[in-house]
Amino acid sequence: MKVDVYKRPDGEGLFSYLVLPHEKPLPEEVTNTDWQLHERDVDFERDGKRHFTLEAEDAFMQIGEKGYAITHLDQRSGDGAA
């Protein structure tokens, strides 16, 4: 699946990621935060690996349920470079 990846700082040096199917607009419920485009047109696969701090199967489940996937609080990245 091709996706666009957004990143935002969460404070204390932590970052969250939001993944949307490629070229879909940010959903209304997340537009009031400071998401910045991190990467566009990325291959996001069901390969059992982590992608941008997101577990692949969890991300696909989130995308199926609400149209996007977002990092869980306990999965945020501390270096900002996932």
N, C-alpha and C positions, 0 to 999 in steps of 0.2 A: 504494500500500500504506500502510495506517495503522500507525504504529510508536510506541513509547515510547522516549525517548532518555534515557540516563543519562550522567553526567559524573563524572570523578574527577580530582583533582589528582595529577600525577606528579612534583611537585617542580620546582625551578628555574623556576617560573612556567609550566610546561607542563600541558596538560589532554588527557585522552583521552576518547573518546566510545564508548558501546556502544548499539547500536540493536537492539531486539527487536520482533517483530510485536506489535501493540497487545494489551495485557492478558495477555501471556505472562509467567510468572514468570522471575526471573533464573536462569540455569542454575547448577547446583551448582559448576561450575569457576570461576565468577566471584563467588560469594557471600562469599568470604573477603576481598574487597577493599572499598574504601570508595566504591562507586558510589552516587551520589545522583541521584534523579529530576531531570532537567533540563526536559523537556517531555513531555507526554502527548498521544497521539492526533494525531500529526503526519503530514501527507502526505509520503511519501518516494517519489519518482518516478524512473523510469529516463529522465532527461532530459539526461544527460551532465554535469550540474553536480555540484559538491561539496555534500554535506549534512553539516554538523557535522564537517567535516574528512574525511569519507569520500567516496571516489569512488563514484558511484551503481552502476556495473556491478560493481565489486569488492564493495560492500556486499551487493548482491543475490546474488552468488555465495557469499559467506560465510554469509548467511542460509540459502541452499539447502543448504549443506554441514553447518553446525553449529547452525542455528536462531537465530543472532544474528550481528551484525557488530561489529567492534571496530576502533578506530583503529590503524593501523600506527605503529610507533615514529617513523618519519620524517614522519608526517602529523599529529603532535600540534600543537595550537593553543597559541600563546604568550600569547594574551590572555584565554583562558577564555570568550570570547563568540563562539561560532561560530553 
